[in-house]
Amino acid sequence: MRLLALAGARAESPEPRAQSRSPVNLPFELFIALRYLLARRKQAFISLISAISTLGVSVGVMALLIALALMTGLQDELRDRIVGSAAQIYVFKAGEGGVQDSSAEIERLRQVPRVVGAAPVIIGQALITGGQNDAFGTIKGIDPRLEPTVTEVGAAIEAGSLEALDRPPGSRLQGIVIGRDLATKLGAFVGDNVTVITPEGTLTPMGMLPRSVRFEVVGVYSLGLFEFDSAYGFVTLEAARHLFNRDRVDFIELKIDDIYRAPAVADDIRARLGPTYLTQTWAELNRSLFSALWLEKYAIAITIGLIVMVAALNIVASLVLLVMEKHRDIAILKTMGSSAKSIRNIFILQGMVIGLAGTVIGSAAGLALIHVLDRYRLVRVPIDVYQITYVPFKLQALDFAAVVGAAVVICLVATIYPSRQAAKLDPAQALRYE
């Protein structure tokens, strides 16, 4: 009370906000709000509740930033791995059972705006057997010179080379490049032999026999995506034609300069080249995966955001208790000329100080933890479930701004009811029994 009397005595007009200043040149309402937050021994319980409210806001903001960074990092990492492992647009020819003149089609597709790479593909399923084990996988027939212009397989080679698929004339065995996880499972690495068995076999008096061809492993790659590293083998187009008994390529795969323009480029291809050209984009192939990740991201954000709501309820409770504790001081302020607006602003500022302090502390702690978790790759996940070995953390500026803004707004809303109750306090009623 003595503090309030001192603050009121310094006023030179009935409106303290207009001219009164604290000894440290703070606005009247902010000065009173800060002194209430730093309550003395008699109001230590109120100060404790305010500290708990600040801690709650900090924990909520920090947890929300980390969760959004985790989900964004997971989405971006999977997108980059998928786009690097496979093409961005696939082009098929309807009614022809494949692409008959792949060279001419590639030249035609290269003329489409935004297309920066094109390569032919023959693909099929096979049983691959090695020295220790066998596995079902996908055999992809490629042109070793054109494939690196569309995917990152060439840059992902860990041993051997993609160019080694082009065997010199007279070679006893054709070459195959396999993923690191597949090589580990088969026990076959560069220089070893594997046998590829396909259902497209040869008709004999004993029936249809599967076709079996031996290959020499000439390269081992690691794209970082378990789906590819554990199941894909690359051979030349000629080898794939023989394995699957096909005389034309299955489709043309394309790379464009902006992966997010893939749907527009696909539409442009059909408009330019005709309805016989069918297209499929990387986004269409992985729509269910990224839809699930997007839904999970915002479900987690909403769930963890409830922590901030609980902290806001603590702010309401602390301000209500403060109004009940300081009803006599509020009455004295009003009798000294303070307006209802000034009283309301005191408690709004007190709640905002709690909210801003918690938001700043939580943001700083969240950014620090995100940096540590991402740099040292501390969150490891099963590769056969999530396709990657660790979860990267990436916080987008928009997500950061949304979290900080939402926390401040929630804290501001939490101050409305207590501040209005304080502003409505009747001085006569408050001082009647004092």
N, C-alpha and C positions, 0 to 999 in steps of 0.2 A: 504494500500500500504506500509506504514511504517513497518508493520508486515512482509510482504513478503520480503522487502529489508533487514530487520534484519535477517530473516531466510536464505536468499541467501548469506548475507555477512559472515555467519558462515561456509559456504561451503569451503572446502579446495581443492576441485577438481571440474572439470566441471560437475560431476554427483553427485548431492546432496544426492541421495539415498544411495550411496555407503558409504559415510563417515559422512555426516552431521547428527547431532542429536540436538533435541530441548533441552531447559534447563531442562526438566523433563525426558530426555533420551528416547524420543519417536522417532520412525522413521519419517523421513522428511515428507513423504506423509500423514501419520496419523496426525502429528502435524498440518499441514495446514488444513486438512479436519476438525479437531475438532474446530479450530479457526473459520473456515467458518460457522460451525453449531452454534457456540456461537457468532453470529454476533453482532456488536455494534449497536448503535442507528440508524446509517444510513441504515443498512440492517435489521432492526427489522422485516420488512415484510417477508423477506426470512426466518428468524428464526421462525416466526409464521407459515408459510407453512410447515416447517420441523416438528414443533411440531404437527401440524394437521396430517401430514403423519404418524408420530409415533403413535399418538392416533388411527388412522384408522387401522394400522396394529395390534395394541393391541386389539381393539374391534373385528376385524375379527378373530384373533386367539382364543380369549376367547369364542366368540360365536360358532366357529366351534368345539372347544373341548367340550363345554357343549352339543351341538347337538349330537355329536357322542357318548358321554357318556350316554345321554338319550336313544338313540335308542339301544345301546348295552345293557344297563341295562334292557330295556323293553324286548328285545329278550331273554336274559339270564333268566329273571324272568319267562316269559311265558314258556320257555323250561323246567325250573326246576319244575314249577307247573304241567305242562302237564306230564312230565316223572314221577313225584311223584304220580300223580293221576291215571295214567293208566299204563298198561304194556308197555314194550319196544318192544316186539315181540309177535304176535298172531299166533298160529299154528292151522290150520284147517285140517280136513281129507276129501278129495274129494270123492264123491260118496257114503258116508255112512250116510249122514244126521246128522253129528255130530261125536263125539268121543265116541265109545262104551265102551271101557275099559280105563277109564281115569287114574286109578292108574298105570297101566302098561305103558301107554304113558308118564306119568310124569317121571317115572323111566328111560324110554328110553331117554327122552329129557334132563334129568339131566346129562347124560353121554356126551353130546355135550360140547366141550370146550367153556369156558367163560360163560356158563349158571350157574347162582347162585341161581335161584329160579324158581319154576313152580307151577301153581295153575289152577284148572278147573273152568269154568265159564258157567253159563246159563243166558241168558240175554233176556229181552223183554220189551215191552211198556205196561203201565198200567195207570189207573186213580186212584189217591190217594186222599182220602177224609179224612178230619180231623174234629175237632170240630167246626171250624170257616169257613173253605174254602176247596176248592179242587184244584188239579193241576195234569197235565199230567207229568209223569216222567218215568224214566227207572229203572226197577227192575233188580238187578244183583244178581244172585245166586252164592254164594261162599262157600269155605271151610274156616271157621274162623281161622283154624290153619295154612293154607298155604297162604292165601291172604296177610298177612303182609310180607311174603318173596318176594313178587312181587311188591306191591304198598305200599304207606305210609298211608293207611287208618287207620291202627291200631294206628299209632303214632299221627294221627290227631284227635282222639276222644277227645271231650271237656267234654262230660257228658256221664255216663254209660260206656260201654265197648263193644268191638267187640266180645269177648269171650261169652258175654251174649246171643249171638244168639243161642248157643247150650243150648236149654231149658231143664231143668230136666224132666224126664219121668212124665207124668200126668199133665203137664202144660196146662192150659186152652187155652192159645193163644201162637202162635209162635212169635218170636222176629223179629224186623226190626231196622236197623240203618239208619238214614236219615241225610242229610246235614243241616247245620245251617240255610241257607236261606230258604230251603224247610220247615223246622220245623217252622220257623217264619211265613211263608205264611199260613201253615196249622193251626197254633196255637196249635201244638202238640209237646210235649217234653217228656223227659224220664218219663215213667210211664203212659203216655196217650195212647189211642187206635186210630188206623187209619184203614180204610178199603181200600183194594187194589182190584180194579176191572179190569179184563183182558178180551179181546175179545174171548180168547179160553174158551168157555163156555160149557154148558151141553145141549144136544139135548132133548127137551121136546115136548109134543103135541102142545105147543104154539110156537114152533120154537126154535132157538138157543138162549139161555139165557146166558148173560155174567156171568163169574165166579166171585164171591165176597168172599173175605177172610179177616177176621179181624186179625190185628197184634197189638202187644204191642211194643211201641217204647222203645228200650233198650239201645240206644246210639245215640248221636248227634255228628257229626264230622265237621271239617272245614279244607278243603284242601287248601283254599285260592284261588280256581279257581271257578268262579261263575257258569260256565257250569256244574260242578259236585255238588257244594254245593246247587244248587237250583233245581236239577232234579234227583239225584240218590238216590236210596234206596237199602240197602244190606240185603239179607235174606240168609238162608241156601240153599244148593243145593236141599235138599228134599222139602223145601217149594216152590222153584222155579219150580221144576218138577211138583208139583201139580198145581201151578198157570198157567203154560203155557202148561201143558199136554205133557211133553217131557220125554222120557225114557233114554236120554243120554245127555251129556254136549255138548255145542255148540262149544267150542274151549278151547285150553290150552294157558294161558298167561305166558310169560317168562320174567325174569329179567336177565340182563347180567352185567358183571363187567365194561364195557365201553360202554356207550350209543352210541358213534360214530362208534362202530364196529357192530352195529345192522345189516346193510345190509350184511356184510361178514358172520355173524353168521347165518342169514336167508338162505343164499346160502349154507352154510355148512350143515344145517339141511336137505335141499332138497337133497344134494349130498349124505349124509350118510343114510337117512331113505327112500329115494325114492320119485318119482314124485307125489305120492298121498298126500304128506304133503305140504300143501299150507301155505305160510307165509305172514305176513304183518307187517311192522315195524312202529314205532312211527313217523319216518321221512316221510314215505310215506303218512301216515294219515294226517300229518300237513304240507305237502309240500307247499300248496298254502298260508298258513298263514305266514310261515317263508320266503317264496319268496317275499311276499308283504312287510314284514318288512325289508328285505335286500334291496329291491329296494327303499323303502322310506328312509332308512338310507343314501344311497349314493346320492339320489336326494336332500335331505336336505343338505348334505355335499357340493355338487356342488353349490347349491343356495347360501348358506351362505359363501362359499369360494369366491364368487364374491366380498364380502366386502374387502377381502385382495387384489383383483385385483384393486379395486377402490383406495385403499390406495397406491398401486404400481404406479398408474397413478399420484397420488399426488407427489410421489417421483420424477417421471419424470419431472413434472411441476416445482418442487422446484429446481431441478438440472439445468434445462434449464434456469430458471431465474437467477440462480447463475452464470452460464457460461456467460450470457449476462451482468450481473453486474460486473463480475470480468475479463472481456476480457483484460483490460489493465494490471491487475496483472499477468494474465497468460502470456501475451506477455513479461513482464519484467522477469518472471521466465525462459522463454525460452531463452531470450537473455543472461541470467546469466548462462546458461548451462544445464538447466533442460531438460530432454528428453521428447519426446511425451509419452513414457511409464509412466514416473513419473507423468505427468499431468493427464493422464488417470487414474492412480491409486488413485490420490487425490479424484476425483469425485466418483470413485467406492467405496472407503472407506467411503466417506461421506454417500452414499446411504446405504451401509452395516451397518453403525452405526445406522442409522434410523431404518433399518429393524430388526437388532438384538435387539435394545432397545425395539421396539414395540413387538417383539416376546417374549422376556423375561417377559415383563410386562403382556402381554396377557396370557401367559402360567401360570404365578403365580396367576393371578386373576381367570383364568378359573379353575385351580386345587382347589383353595380355595372355589369358588362357588359350584363346584361339590361336595366337601366334605360336605358343609353346606346343600345343597339340598338333598343329600342322607341321611345324618345322621338324619335330622329333618323331612324328608318325606314331603317336602313342596309342591310337585306337586301332587295334587289329581286328579283322573280321574273317570268317571262313570264306576262302576263295571260291569254293564250289557253290556257295549260296549267293554271295554278292558280286562274284566275278572279279573282284579286286582284293588285294591282300590287306589294305589299310584304308581308312576313311580320311580323305583330305578335308580341311576346313577352309571355307571361303565365304567371307561375309560381304554381301553386296551393300553398296552405299545406300540404296533405297531401303533395304531391310533395316539397316542401322537407323536411318532417319525415322522410319515407321515405328520402331520399338521405342526410341527416345521420345518421339512425339506422343505416342499413345500413353507412355508412362506419365508424362507431364500432364496430359489432359485428364487422365484418370485421377491423379492426385488433386488437380484443380477441382474436379467435380466433387471429390470427397470433402472439400472444404465448404461447399455451398450450404448444407443444412446447419452445421454448427455456427457458421458465421452469421447466418440469418437469425438464428435463435439469439445469438449475442446482441445483434442489432435491435431486436425487438424487446430487449429487457427493459422493464419499467423501473426507473430509478427509485421512485417512491416505494414500490413494493420491495425492492431489494434492500433499502435502508430502513424499512419500518421497524425491524426487530434488532437492528444493530445498536 
